[in-house]
């Protein structure tokens, strides 16, 4: 499935940064079906520019899986609404785009009067969230690079360097001249804050 098809099905516009990265061709593997990906797995895993082929706890969803996972997310939300007698604010919308190893969903949080979405992590088995991961997709890539440095201790590999090149100058400057240990320390000191998307 192509990105514009996903946008049409969901009636949503993905972040400008996401679309700019997509236009570079590095998300090709995400446009495949799971079967197609399995048949060409080595090609994509060995592609050092392929988006998010990093050592980190974030796995982008295949494009054709996004509508299905959105329905799953809606079910999680309905459970919380029923259990806590609350409701999702009408002026927000969540669109999943990735998952972690525990099955929680990274989502774009679209809010009324905001041009670009923030990025949150919605827990599938915990009502304490969602938590704010980043205020922009540029910042999210930065956070993922910190996490990758923490996981692997290696910021000299070509996968990490190719993702560094995706950042704007603000976030490149935050990484320049620092060691993997320093980046890992910053990542491990991050405090995630809850985002209130519920009616009082």
Residue frames as a rotation matrix with the C-alpha (Angstrom) as fourth column:
UNK 1
0.575 0.818 0.000 0.00
0.818 -0.575 0.000 0.00
0.000 0.000 -1.000 0.00
UNK 2
-0.296 -0.656 0.694 1.24
0.631 -0.680 -0.373 3.48
0.717 0.328 0.616 -0.87
UNK 3
-0.819 -0.104 -0.564 1.36
0.537 -0.486 -0.689 6.35
-0.202 -0.868 0.454 1.60
UNK 4
-0.844 0.531 -0.070 -1.22
-0.529 -0.803 0.275 8.43
0.090 0.269 0.959 -0.26
UNK 5
-0.239 0.767 -0.596 -3.59
-0.035 0.606 0.795 5.46
0.970 0.211 -0.118 -0.10
UNK 6
-0.427 0.026 -0.904 -3.19
0.864 0.307 -0.399 5.31
0.267 -0.951 -0.153 3.68
UNK 7
-0.951 0.041 -0.307 -3.85
0.074 -0.932 -0.353 9.04
-0.301 -0.359 0.884 3.93
UNK 8
-0.628 0.754 -0.191 -6.96
-0.557 -0.264 0.787 8.68
0.543 0.601 0.586 1.77
UNK 9
-0.201 0.541 -0.816 -8.35
0.392 0.808 0.439 5.72
0.898 -0.232 -0.375 3.73
UNK 10
-0.285 -0.006 -0.959 -7.78
0.959 0.012 -0.285 7.45
0.013 -1.000 0.002 7.08
UNK 11
0.589 0.458 0.666 -8.56
0.534 -0.839 0.104 10.98
0.606 0.295 -0.739 5.84
UNK 12
0.798 -0.440 -0.411 -5.37
0.243 -0.391 0.888 12.29
-0.551 -0.809 -0.205 7.40
UNK 13
0.741 -0.668 0.070 -2.14
-0.212 -0.332 -0.919 14.01
0.637 0.666 -0.388 6.37
UNK 14
0.597 -0.617 -0.513 1.06
0.798 0.520 0.303 12.55
0.080 -0.590 0.803 7.77
UNK 15
0.567 -0.403 -0.719 3.69
0.204 -0.777 0.596 14.98
-0.798 -0.484 -0.358 9.14
UNK 16
0.887 -0.254 -0.384 5.66
-0.461 -0.490 -0.740 17.00
0.000 0.834 -0.552 6.61
UNK 17
-0.067 -0.979 0.195 8.92
-0.956 0.119 0.269 15.48
-0.286 -0.168 -0.943 7.86
UNK 18
-0.062 0.134 0.989 7.57
-0.071 0.988 -0.138 11.95
-0.996 -0.078 -0.052 7.48
UNK 19
0.838 0.477 0.265 6.49
0.232 0.129 -0.964 12.69
-0.494 0.869 -0.002 3.90
UNK 20
0.617 -0.701 -0.358 9.83
-0.787 -0.546 -0.288 14.31
0.007 0.459 -0.888 3.08
UNK 21
-0.339 -0.730 0.594 11.64
-0.702 0.616 0.356 11.18
-0.626 -0.297 -0.721 4.30
UNK 22
0.255 0.543 0.800 9.19
0.181 0.786 -0.591 8.98
-0.950 0.295 0.102 2.39
UNK 23
0.935 0.143 -0.326 9.97
-0.254 -0.374 -0.892 10.90
-0.249 0.916 -0.314 -0.82
UNK 24
0.067 -0.992 -0.111 13.62
-0.968 -0.091 0.232 9.80
-0.240 0.092 -0.966 -0.46
UNK 25
0.280 0.143 -0.949 12.61
-0.630 0.774 -0.069 6.17
0.725 0.617 0.307 -1.07
UNK 26
-0.719 -0.691 0.071 13.84
-0.487 0.429 -0.760 4.88
0.495 -0.582 -0.646 2.30
UNK 27
-0.379 0.668 0.640 10.35
-0.700 0.245 -0.671 3.71
-0.605 -0.703 0.375 3.35
UNK 28
-0.297 0.262 -0.918 9.98
-0.847 0.372 0.380 1.32
0.441 0.890 0.111 0.42
UNK 29
-0.878 -0.104 -0.468 9.95
0.047 0.953 -0.300 -1.70
0.477 -0.285 -0.831 2.73
UNK 30
-0.791 0.609 -0.049 6.96
-0.039 -0.130 -0.991 -0.28
-0.610 -0.782 0.127 4.62
UNK 31
-0.196 0.718 -0.668 4.91
-0.942 -0.327 -0.074 -0.24
-0.271 0.615 0.741 1.41
UNK 32
-0.683 -0.122 -0.720 5.25
-0.428 0.866 0.259 -4.03
0.592 0.485 -0.644 1.06
UNK 33
0.646 0.763 -0.019 2.83
-0.519 0.457 0.723 -6.61
0.560 -0.457 0.691 2.33
UNK 34
0.421 -0.487 0.765 4.21
-0.737 0.308 0.601 -8.79
-0.528 -0.817 -0.230 5.11
UNK 35
0.717 -0.114 0.688 4.59
0.333 0.923 -0.194 -11.63
-0.612 0.368 0.700 2.59
UNK 36
0.838 -0.413 0.357 6.46
0.228 -0.329 -0.916 -9.39
0.496 0.849 -0.181 0.12
UNK 37
0.527 -0.659 0.537 8.74
-0.820 -0.560 0.116 -8.17
0.224 -0.502 -0.835 2.90
UNK 38
0.519 -0.308 0.797 9.55
-0.357 0.769 0.530 -11.72
-0.776 -0.560 0.289 3.99
UNK 39
0.815 -0.173 0.553 10.47
0.536 0.588 -0.606 -12.63
-0.220 0.790 0.572 0.42
UNK 40
0.446 -0.645 0.621 12.86
0.337 -0.521 -0.784 -9.66
0.829 0.559 -0.015 0.23
UNK 41
0.964 0.079 -0.252 13.85
0.264 -0.229 0.937 -9.44
0.017 -0.970 -0.241 3.88
UNK 42
0.216 -0.969 -0.123 17.61
0.857 0.127 0.500 -9.59
-0.468 -0.213 0.857 3.39
UNK 43
-0.154 -0.220 0.963 17.47
0.797 -0.604 -0.010 -6.78
0.584 0.766 0.269 0.84
UNK 44
0.546 0.481 0.686 15.78
0.058 -0.839 0.542 -4.40
0.836 -0.256 -0.486 3.26
UNK 45
0.931 -0.229 -0.284 17.68
0.315 0.112 0.942 -5.44
-0.184 -0.967 0.176 6.39
UNK 46
0.061 -0.991 0.117 20.97
0.907 0.103 0.408 -4.91
-0.416 0.081 0.906 4.59
UNK 47
0.184 0.069 0.981 19.91
0.645 -0.761 -0.068 -1.53
0.742 0.645 -0.184 3.19
UNK 48
-0.492 -0.522 -0.696 21.79
0.870 -0.262 -0.418 0.88
0.036 -0.811 0.583 5.44
UNK 49
-0.969 0.186 0.163 19.48
-0.170 -0.980 0.106 3.74
0.179 0.076 0.981 4.45
UNK 50
-0.307 0.911 -0.275 16.21
0.394 0.385 0.835 1.88
0.866 0.148 -0.477 5.07
UNK 51
-0.161 0.302 0.939 14.08
-0.593 -0.790 0.152 3.83
0.789 -0.533 0.307 7.52
UNK 52
0.342 0.273 0.899 14.29
-0.939 0.064 0.337 2.66
0.035 -0.960 0.278 11.15
UNK 53
0.744 -0.279 -0.608 16.47
0.158 0.956 -0.245 -0.37
0.650 0.086 0.755 10.50
UNK 54
-0.123 -0.724 0.679 18.14
-0.616 -0.481 -0.624 0.57
0.778 -0.495 -0.386 13.77
UNK 55
-0.482 -0.044 -0.875 18.81
0.606 0.704 -0.369 -1.14
0.633 -0.708 -0.313 17.08
UNK 56
-0.875 0.309 0.373 15.95
-0.467 -0.743 -0.480 0.41
0.129 -0.594 0.794 19.04
UNK 57
-0.739 0.667 0.099 12.55
0.491 0.633 -0.599 -0.42
-0.462 -0.394 -0.794 20.48
UNK 58
-0.009 0.739 -0.673 10.53
-0.429 -0.611 -0.665 1.10
-0.903 0.284 0.323 17.66
UNK 59
-0.755 -0.158 0.637 9.26
0.410 0.643 0.646 -0.86
-0.512 0.749 -0.421 14.68
UNK 60
-0.630 0.543 -0.555 7.32
-0.697 -0.710 0.097 1.09
-0.342 0.448 0.826 12.03
UNK 61
0.039 0.752 0.658 4.11
-0.006 0.658 -0.753 -0.48
-0.999 0.025 0.030 10.84
UNK 62
-0.792 -0.087 0.605 3.67
0.580 0.203 0.789 -1.67
-0.191 0.975 -0.110 7.29
UNK 63
-0.894 0.434 -0.107 1.41
-0.447 -0.876 0.182 0.85
-0.015 0.210 0.978 5.58
UNK 64
-0.306 0.841 -0.446 -1.34
-0.337 0.343 0.877 -1.70
0.891 0.418 0.179 4.93
UNK 65
-0.344 0.129 -0.930 -1.28
0.760 0.620 -0.196 -2.58
0.551 -0.774 -0.311 8.64
UNK 66
-0.988 -0.123 0.094 -1.93
0.052 -0.836 -0.547 0.97
0.146 -0.535 0.832 9.86
UNK 67
-0.302 0.940 0.161 -5.74
-0.712 -0.335 0.618 0.95
0.634 0.072 0.770 9.32
UNK 68
0.259 0.373 -0.891 -5.98
0.215 0.877 0.429 -2.41
0.942 -0.302 0.147 11.10
UNK 69
-0.507 -0.531 -0.679 -3.93
0.775 0.063 -0.629 -1.22
0.377 -0.845 0.379 14.05
UNK 70
-0.842 0.305 0.445 -6.04
-0.361 -0.931 -0.045 1.94
0.401 -0.198 0.895 14.24
UNK 71
0.198 0.954 -0.225 -9.10
-0.424 0.290 0.858 -0.24
0.884 -0.075 0.462 14.78
UNK 72
0.099 -0.268 -0.958 -7.21
0.713 0.691 -0.120 -2.07
0.694 -0.671 0.260 17.51
UNK 73
-0.889 -0.457 0.011 -6.29
0.347 -0.690 -0.636 1.26
0.298 -0.562 0.772 19.12
UNK 74
-0.413 0.822 0.392 -9.93
-0.604 -0.570 0.557 2.35
0.681 -0.006 0.732 19.02
UNK 75
0.414 0.531 -0.739 -10.80
0.162 0.756 0.634 -0.81
0.896 -0.383 0.227 20.93
UNK 76
-0.408 -0.634 -0.657 -8.18
0.814 0.074 -0.576 -0.01
0.414 -0.770 0.486 23.60
UNK 77
-0.914 0.089 0.397 -9.63
-0.169 -0.971 -0.171 3.49
0.370 -0.223 0.902 23.90
UNK 78
0.014 1.000 -0.025 -13.17
-0.467 0.028 0.884 2.13
0.884 -0.001 0.467 24.25
UNK 79
0.144 -0.033 -0.989 -12.03
0.671 0.737 0.073 -0.13
0.727 -0.675 0.128 27.11
UNK 80
-0.800 -0.506 -0.323 -10.63
0.581 -0.519 -0.627 2.84
0.150 -0.689 0.709 28.99
UNK 81
-0.690 0.608 0.393 -13.72
-0.458 -0.787 0.413 4.94
0.560 0.105 0.822 28.28
UNK 82
0.287 0.838 -0.464 -15.91
-0.120 0.512 0.851 2.18
0.950 -0.188 0.247 29.70
UNK 83
0.061 -0.330 -0.942 -13.73
0.824 0.550 -0.139 1.36
0.564 -0.767 0.305 32.71
UNK 84
-0.727 -0.470 -0.501 -13.01
0.675 -0.623 -0.396 4.95
-0.126 -0.626 0.770 33.75
UNK 85
0.303 0.949 -0.083 -16.32
0.887 -0.313 -0.340 6.49
-0.349 0.030 -0.937 32.62
UNK 86
-0.118 -0.416 -0.902 -14.52
-0.073 -0.902 0.426 9.00
-0.990 0.116 0.076 30.45
UNK 87
0.772 0.326 0.545 -14.23
0.510 0.194 -0.838 9.82
-0.380 0.925 -0.016 26.76
UNK 88
-0.327 -0.889 0.321 -11.59
0.905 -0.197 0.376 10.90
-0.271 0.414 0.869 24.30
UNK 89
-0.208 0.190 -0.960 -11.60
-0.001 -0.981 -0.194 14.64
-0.978 -0.039 0.204 23.63
UNK 90
0.681 0.577 0.451 -13.35
0.446 0.160 -0.880 15.44
-0.580 0.801 -0.148 20.34
UNK 91
0.894 -0.315 -0.318 -10.51
-0.436 -0.772 -0.462 17.76
-0.100 0.552 -0.828 19.26
UNK 92
-0.168 -0.972 0.164 -7.79
-0.820 0.231 0.523 15.07
-0.546 -0.047 -0.836 19.22
UNK 93
0.886 0.355 -0.299 -7.07
-0.462 0.734 -0.498 12.16
0.043 0.580 0.814 16.94
UNK 94
0.066 -0.856 0.512 -4.54
-0.590 0.380 0.712 9.33
-0.805 -0.349 -0.480 17.27
UNK 95
0.842 0.087 -0.533 -3.00
-0.509 0.457 -0.729 7.57
0.181 0.885 0.429 14.26
UNK 96
0.588 -0.653 0.477 -0.58
-0.063 0.551 0.832 4.68
-0.806 -0.520 0.283 14.96
UNK 97
0.741 -0.384 -0.551 2.57
-0.639 -0.152 -0.754 4.43
0.206 0.911 -0.358 12.87
UNK 98
-0.261 -0.859 -0.441 4.89
-0.445 0.512 -0.734 2.12
0.856 0.005 -0.516 14.85
UNK 99
0.873 0.486 -0.035 5.01
-0.207 0.435 0.876 -0.28
0.441 -0.758 0.480 17.79
UNK 100
-0.069 -0.893 0.446 7.47
-0.986 -0.006 -0.166 -1.31
0.150 -0.451 -0.880 20.47
UNK 101
-0.722 -0.351 -0.596 8.41
-0.352 0.928 -0.121 -4.80
0.596 0.123 -0.794 21.53
UNK 102
-0.911 0.405 0.081 5.65
0.069 0.343 -0.937 -4.87
-0.407 -0.848 -0.340 24.12
UNK 103
-0.452 0.764 0.460 2.93
0.884 0.314 0.347 -4.18
0.120 0.564 -0.817 21.58
UNK 104
0.125 0.448 -0.885 2.34
0.496 -0.801 -0.335 -0.55
-0.859 -0.397 -0.323 22.59
UNK 105
0.349 0.148 0.925 1.68
0.935 -0.117 -0.334 1.88
0.059 0.982 -0.179 19.75
UNK 106
-0.673 -0.500 -0.545 3.58
0.415 -0.865 0.281 5.00
-0.613 -0.037 0.790 18.77
UNK 107
0.198 0.868 0.455 0.98
0.963 -0.085 -0.257 7.43
-0.184 0.489 -0.853 17.46
UNK 108
-0.805 -0.202 0.558 0.70
0.343 -0.926 0.160 10.79
0.484 0.320 0.814 15.81
UNK 109
-0.243 0.714 -0.656 -1.43
0.853 -0.164 -0.495 12.96
-0.461 -0.680 -0.570 18.08
UNK 110
-0.607 0.151 0.780 -3.40
0.506 -0.684 0.526 15.41
0.613 0.714 0.339 15.96
UNK 111
-0.358 0.430 -0.829 -4.84
0.795 -0.325 -0.512 18.31
-0.489 -0.842 -0.226 17.91
UNK 112
0.593 0.695 0.406 -7.19
0.804 -0.538 -0.253 21.10
0.043 0.477 -0.878 16.95
UNK 113
0.989 -0.148 0.001 -5.41
-0.147 -0.984 -0.097 24.27
0.015 0.096 -0.995 15.77
UNK 114
0.209 -0.962 0.175 -2.02
-0.342 0.096 0.935 22.50
-0.916 -0.256 -0.309 15.64
UNK 115
0.403 -0.064 -0.913 -0.41
-0.912 -0.110 -0.395 22.25
-0.075 0.992 -0.103 12.20
UNK 116
-0.185 -0.576 -0.796 1.77
-0.525 0.743 -0.416 19.22
0.831 0.341 -0.440 12.98
UNK 117
0.796 0.553 -0.245 1.12
-0.130 0.552 0.824 16.28
0.591 -0.624 0.512 15.31
UNK 118
0.021 -0.733 0.679 3.07
-0.999 0.017 0.049 15.40
-0.047 -0.679 -0.732 18.42
UNK 119
-0.107 -0.129 -0.986 4.23
-0.336 0.938 -0.086 11.82
0.936 0.322 -0.144 18.97
UNK 120
0.071 0.214 0.974 2.90
-0.996 0.072 0.057 9.78
-0.058 -0.974 0.219 21.88
UNK 121
-0.822 -0.247 -0.513 3.18
-0.255 0.965 -0.057 6.19
0.510 0.084 -0.856 23.06
UNK 122
0.120 0.936 0.331 -0.18
-0.942 0.001 0.336 4.56
0.314 -0.352 0.882 23.84
UNK 123
-0.817 -0.430 0.385 0.05
-0.558 0.760 -0.335 1.62
-0.148 -0.488 -0.860 26.24
UNK 124
-0.373 0.693 -0.617 -2.13
-0.401 0.479 0.781 -1.36
0.837 0.539 0.099 25.42
UNK 125
0.111 0.370 -0.922 -2.37
0.573 0.735 0.363 -2.61
0.812 -0.569 -0.131 29.01
UNK 126
-0.487 -0.344 -0.803 -1.94
0.855 -0.374 -0.359 0.49
-0.177 -0.861 0.476 31.16
UNK 127
0.479 0.797 0.368 -4.30
0.832 -0.545 0.099 3.42
0.280 0.259 -0.924 31.66
UNK 128
0.252 -0.432 -0.866 -1.57
0.620 -0.615 0.487 5.79
-0.743 -0.660 0.113 32.84
UNK 129
-0.758 -0.650 0.056 -0.75
0.426 -0.428 0.797 7.10
-0.495 0.628 0.601 29.36
UNK 130
0.705 -0.645 0.296 -0.40
0.618 0.354 -0.702 8.03
0.348 0.678 0.648 26.66
UNK 131
0.388 -0.667 -0.636 3.02
0.452 -0.464 0.762 9.55
-0.803 -0.583 0.121 27.24
UNK 132
0.920 -0.093 -0.380 4.70
-0.333 -0.695 -0.638 12.23
-0.204 0.713 -0.670 25.17
UNK 133
0.505 -0.771 0.388 7.64
0.754 0.613 0.236 10.90
-0.420 0.174 0.891 23.15
UNK 134
-0.682 -0.725 0.101 8.38
0.670 -0.563 0.484 14.02
-0.295 0.398 0.869 21.09
UNK 135
-0.039 0.644 -0.764 6.89
0.091 -0.759 -0.645 17.35
-0.995 -0.095 -0.029 20.09
UNK 136
0.413 0.115 -0.903 7.76
-0.852 -0.302 -0.428 16.84
-0.322 0.946 -0.027 16.42
UNK 137
0.996 -0.055 0.064 8.86
0.075 0.931 -0.356 14.04
-0.040 0.360 0.932 14.12
UNK 138
0.331 -0.932 0.147 12.35
-0.257 -0.239 -0.936 15.56
0.908 0.272 -0.319 13.94
UNK 139
-0.081 -0.338 0.938 12.58
-0.983 -0.131 -0.132 15.31
0.167 -0.932 -0.322 17.71
UNK 140
0.773 0.427 0.469 11.28
-0.509 0.859 0.058 11.74
-0.378 -0.284 0.881 17.58
UNK 141
0.794 -0.563 -0.230 14.08
0.130 0.526 -0.840 10.68
0.594 0.637 0.491 15.23
UNK 142
-0.038 -0.812 0.582 16.52
-0.612 -0.441 -0.656 12.37
0.790 -0.381 -0.480 17.61
UNK 143
0.218 0.202 0.955 15.11
-0.948 0.277 0.158 10.41
-0.233 -0.939 0.252 20.57
UNK 144
0.984 0.162 0.078 15.31
-0.134 0.949 -0.284 7.15
-0.120 0.269 0.956 18.60
UNK 145
0.437 -0.897 -0.070 18.97
-0.046 0.056 -0.997 7.87
0.898 0.439 -0.017 17.81
UNK 146
-0.141 -0.418 0.898 19.61
-0.932 -0.251 -0.263 8.40
0.335 -0.873 -0.354 21.52
UNK 147
0.601 0.455 0.657 17.89
-0.668 0.737 0.100 5.10
-0.439 -0.499 0.747 22.25
UNK 148
0.928 -0.288 -0.236 19.92
0.026 0.682 -0.731 3.34
0.371 0.672 0.641 19.57
UNK 149
0.018 -0.954 0.298 23.12
-0.480 -0.270 -0.834 4.71
0.877 -0.128 -0.463 21.12
UNK 150
-0.009 0.064 0.998 21.94
-0.993 0.115 -0.016 3.37
-0.115 -0.991 0.063 24.48
UNK 151
0.852 0.437 0.288 21.11
-0.403 0.899 -0.172 -0.06
-0.334 0.031 0.942 23.08
UNK 152
0.893 -0.446 0.062 24.14
0.364 0.634 -0.682 -0.66
0.265 0.632 0.728 20.88
UNK 153
0.526 -0.725 -0.445 26.80
0.235 -0.379 0.895 1.78
-0.817 -0.576 -0.029 22.10
UNK 154
-0.455 -0.676 0.579 27.64
0.722 0.100 0.685 2.32
-0.521 0.730 0.442 18.44
UNK 155
0.559 0.618 -0.553 27.08
0.150 -0.731 -0.665 5.63
-0.816 0.289 -0.501 16.64
UNK 156
-0.315 -0.762 -0.566 29.64
-0.588 -0.311 0.746 4.99
-0.745 0.568 -0.350 13.91
UNK 157
-0.534 0.144 0.833 27.67
0.519 0.833 0.188 2.40
-0.667 0.533 -0.520 11.95
UNK 158
-0.985 0.056 0.162 26.13
0.114 -0.489 0.865 3.38
0.128 0.871 0.475 8.62
UNK 159
-0.170 0.980 -0.102 22.55
0.813 0.198 0.547 2.77
0.556 0.010 -0.831 9.79
UNK 160
0.206 0.195 -0.959 22.91
0.848 -0.524 0.076 5.32
-0.488 -0.829 -0.273 12.60
UNK 161
-0.677 -0.575 -0.459 24.70
0.276 -0.776 0.567 7.80
-0.682 0.258 0.684 10.36
UNK 162
-0.797 0.425 0.429 22.04
0.435 -0.090 0.896 7.61
0.419 0.901 -0.113 7.65
UNK 163
0.255 0.924 -0.286 19.35
0.896 -0.114 0.430 8.50
0.364 -0.365 -0.857 10.20
UNK 164
-0.139 -0.414 -0.899 21.48
0.658 -0.718 0.229 11.34
-0.740 -0.560 0.373 11.55
UNK 165
-0.946 -0.288 0.147 21.35
0.288 -0.543 0.789 12.82
-0.148 0.789 0.597 8.04
UNK 166
-0.266 0.932 0.246 17.54
0.759 0.045 0.649 12.93
0.594 0.359 -0.720 8.24
UNK 167
0.119 0.294 -0.948 17.62
0.920 -0.393 -0.006 15.42
-0.374 -0.871 -0.317 11.13
UNK 168
0.805 0.072 0.590 17.34
0.299 -0.906 -0.298 19.17
0.513 0.416 -0.751 10.80
UNK 169
-0.052 -0.947 0.318 20.30
0.070 -0.321 -0.945 21.29
0.996 -0.027 0.083 11.88
UNK 170
0.251 0.204 0.946 18.89
-0.850 -0.421 0.316 21.89
0.463 -0.884 0.068 15.39
UNK 171
0.884 0.178 0.433 19.02
-0.396 0.778 0.488 18.21
-0.250 -0.602 0.758 16.27
UNK 172
0.654 -0.752 -0.088 22.21
0.423 0.459 -0.781 17.48
0.628 0.473 0.618 14.36
UNK 173
-0.003 -0.669 0.743 23.91
-0.387 -0.685 -0.618 20.13
0.922 -0.290 -0.257 16.49
UNK 174
0.511 0.270 0.816 22.68
-0.858 0.096 0.505 18.38
0.058 -0.958 0.281 19.65
UNK 175
0.975 -0.127 0.180 24.43
0.114 0.990 0.079 15.18
-0.188 -0.057 0.981 18.55
UNK 176
0.651 -0.750 0.118 27.62
0.043 -0.119 -0.992 16.59
0.758 0.651 -0.045 17.10
UNK 177
-0.147 -0.897 0.417 30.81
-0.516 -0.290 -0.806 15.99
0.844 -0.333 -0.420 19.08
UNK 178
0.176 0.286 0.942 29.20
-0.976 0.179 0.128 13.70
-0.132 -0.941 0.311 21.64
UNK 179
-0.846 -0.518 -0.126 30.05
-0.523 0.852 0.012 10.10
0.101 0.076 -0.992 22.48
UNK 180
-0.266 0.740 -0.618 27.69
-0.048 0.630 0.775 7.14
0.963 0.236 -0.132 22.45
UNK 181
-0.507 0.018 -0.862 27.97
0.808 0.357 -0.468 7.02
0.299 -0.934 -0.196 26.24
UNK 182
-0.940 0.149 -0.308 26.87
-0.003 -0.904 -0.427 10.65
-0.342 -0.400 0.850 26.56
UNK 183
-0.564 0.769 -0.301 23.91
-0.660 -0.201 0.724 10.08
0.496 0.607 0.621 24.25
UNK 184
-0.278 0.428 -0.860 22.92
0.361 0.876 0.319 6.94
0.890 -0.222 -0.398 26.14
UNK 185
-0.767 -0.057 -0.639 23.05
0.637 -0.191 -0.747 8.85
-0.079 -0.980 0.183 29.41
UNK 186
-0.853 0.498 -0.157 20.74
-0.507 -0.861 0.021 11.52
-0.125 0.098 0.987 28.02
UNK 187
-0.347 0.751 -0.562 18.29
-0.395 0.426 0.814 8.90
0.851 0.504 0.149 26.79
UNK 188
-0.329 0.171 -0.929 18.24
0.634 0.769 -0.083 7.07
0.700 -0.615 -0.362 30.11
UNK 189
-0.856 -0.003 -0.516 17.55
0.430 -0.557 -0.711 10.32
-0.285 -0.831 0.478 31.97
UNK 190
-0.766 0.618 0.179 14.49
-0.220 -0.514 0.829 11.16
0.605 0.596 0.529 29.87
UNK 191
-0.795 0.606 0.010 11.30
0.128 0.184 -0.975 11.63
-0.593 -0.774 -0.224 31.86
UNK 192
-0.786 0.565 0.251 8.15
0.351 0.074 0.933 10.84
0.509 0.822 -0.257 29.89
UNK 193
-0.848 0.528 -0.041 5.12
-0.322 -0.576 -0.752 12.96
-0.420 -0.625 0.658 30.73
UNK 194
-0.392 0.811 0.434 1.50
0.754 0.554 -0.354 11.92
-0.528 0.188 -0.828 30.40
UNK 195
-0.977 0.206 0.053 -0.57
-0.122 -0.743 0.658 13.70
0.175 0.636 0.752 27.76
UNK 196
-0.548 0.836 0.030 -4.14
0.087 0.093 -0.992 14.50
-0.832 -0.541 -0.124 28.75
UNK 197
-0.944 0.256 -0.207 -6.42
-0.240 -0.103 0.965 13.55
0.226 0.961 0.159 25.86
UNK 198
-0.562 0.736 -0.377 -9.47
0.749 0.646 0.144 12.73
0.350 -0.202 -0.915 27.98
UNK 199
0.035 0.680 0.732 -12.55
-0.074 -0.729 0.681 14.67
0.997 -0.078 0.024 28.98
UNK 200
-0.871 -0.330 0.363 -12.62
-0.342 -0.123 -0.932 15.69
0.352 -0.936 -0.006 32.64
